[in-house]
């Protein structure tokens, strides 16, 4: 992903995305293609297509989320690469990694205690 080599796949994704029923999310979503929230369904769909072939704006996304008041970030899966990047970008955001089912309980206790 995130390479121009994925443009053909992105167009196939567009077809699939446009065939589905969509509703606006009830939370703000910062899109990694441009670190912006989108005002409508068509804009969200376009951002999802573009993220397959455009570079990820990770620093800008992290800064936008922190500016919007995000104070906790959860990385799901093995490793802590994204959590480490977040901490380098904005130390005010607490990060949690969920590699196993037991990690969820530990993260919840830390975040909400």
ZAVO-170768 format. One record per residue (C-alpha): residue number from 1; x, y, z; residue in one letter. Coordinates in steps of 0.5 Angstrom, whole numbers, plus 2048, in hexadecimal, padded with zeros to 3 digits. Example, Ala and Ser with C-alpha at 12.3 -4.5 7.8 and 13.67 -1.06 7.14 Angstrom:
2
   k  xx  yy  zz r
   1 819 7F7 810 A
   2 81B 7FE 80E S
***
This chain:
113
   k  xx  yy  zz r
   1 800 800 800 X
   2 802 807 800 X
   3 805 807 7F9 X
   4 803 809 7F2 X
   5 804 802 7F0 X
   6 7FD 801 7F4 X
   7 7F9 805 7EF X
   8 7F6 800 7EB X
   9 7F4 7FC 7F2 X
  10 7F1 803 7F5 X
  11 7EC 804 7EF X
  12 7EA 7FD 7F0 X
  13 7E9 7FF 7F7 X
  14 7E5 805 7F5 X
  15 7E0 800 7F1 X
  16 7DF 7FC 7F8 X
  17 7DF 802 7FC X
  18 7D9 806 7F8 X
  19 7D5 7FF 7F8 X
  20 7D4 7FF 7FF X
  21 7CF 803 804 X
  22 7D3 809 808 X
  23 7D1 80D 80E X
  24 7D5 813 811 X
  25 7DA 810 817 X
  26 7D7 813 81D X
  27 7DF 814 81F X
  28 7E4 819 81B X
  29 7E8 815 817 X
  30 7EF 818 815 X
  31 7F1 815 80E X
  32 7F8 813 80D X
  33 7F8 815 806 X
  34 7F8 81D 808 X
  35 7F7 81D 810 X
  36 7F0 820 80F X
  37 7E9 81E 811 X
  38 7E4 81D 80B X
  39 7DD 821 80B X
  40 7DA 81C 807 X
  41 7D9 815 805 X
  42 7DC 816 7FE X
  43 7E2 819 801 X
  44 7E3 813 806 X
  45 7E3 80E 800 X
  46 7E8 812 7FC X
  47 7EC 813 802 X
  48 7EC 80B 803 X
  49 7EE 80A 7FB X
  50 7F3 80F 7FB X
  51 7F7 80C 802 X
  52 7F8 806 7FD X
  53 7FD 80A 7F9 X
  54 7FF 810 7FD X
  55 804 811 802 X
  56 802 811 809 X
  57 802 817 80D X
  58 803 814 814 X
  59 806 81A 817 X
  60 801 81F 815 X
  61 7FC 81A 817 X
  62 7FE 819 81E X
  63 7FF 821 81F X
  64 7F8 821 81C X
  65 7F5 81C 821 X
  66 7F9 81F 827 X
  67 7F6 826 825 X
  68 7EF 823 825 X
  69 7F0 821 82C X
  70 7F2 81A 82B X
  71 7F6 818 831 X
  72 7F6 810 830 X
  73 7F8 80C 82A X
  74 7F8 804 82A X
  75 7FC 800 825 X
  76 7F9 7F9 823 X
  77 7FE 7F4 821 X
  78 805 7F2 823 X
  79 80A 7F7 824 X
  80 80B 7FE 826 X
  81 80D 802 820 X
  82 807 806 81F X
  83 807 808 827 X
  84 80E 80A 827 X
  85 80D 80E 821 X
  86 807 812 824 X
  87 80B 813 82B X
  88 811 816 826 X
  89 80B 81B 823 X
  90 807 81D 829 X
  91 809 81A 830 X
  92 802 81C 833 X
  93 7FF 816 830 X
  94 7FF 810 834 X
  95 800 80A 830 X
  96 7FE 803 831 X
  97 800 7FC 82D X
  98 7FB 7F7 82C X
  99 7FE 7F0 82A X
 100 7FA 7EB 82E X
 101 7F3 7EB 831 X
 102 7F6 7EC 838 X
 103 7F9 7F3 836 X
 104 7F2 7F6 835 X
 105 7F1 7F5 83C X
 106 7F8 7F8 83E X
 107 7F7 7FE 83A X
 108 7F0 800 83C X
 109 7F2 800 843 X
 110 7F8 804 842 X
 111 7F4 809 83D X
 112 7EE 80A 842 X
 113 7F1 809 849 X
***
